[in-house]
């Protein structure tokens, strides 16, 4: 899970960043960021349609976790 990796890669100098206090903290931070910044990510379907519109064939999601996506296709 990405949150586990974020916590594991947290400050090594003993500092405490509340965004990485536990595995749920990064998601709470991102939830608040989306609300406060009015960030409205595209849905998976919308994201893939952008790629198709750009001319990529066979657009697909290679990796998807929570709200993170790695996508692409053949030019």
C-alpha positions, 0 to 999 in steps of 0.5 A: 500500500502506498500509505505504508511506503509514505510512512516508512519513508518519513523523516529519519532525523526523528522529526515528526511530520503529522502527515506521515504519523501513521498509515491513515494520516496521508489519506486524511491529508489528501482528503483535506487537501482536495477539499481545501484546494477544491481539487477535483481529480478526473475519474478513471474513465475521464482520465483514459478518455483524455489519453484517447483524445490525445491519440493514444490507442489502447489507453489503460491503467497500468497501476491504480491504488486509491486515488493514484494512477499510472496510465498510458497507451500506444501512440 
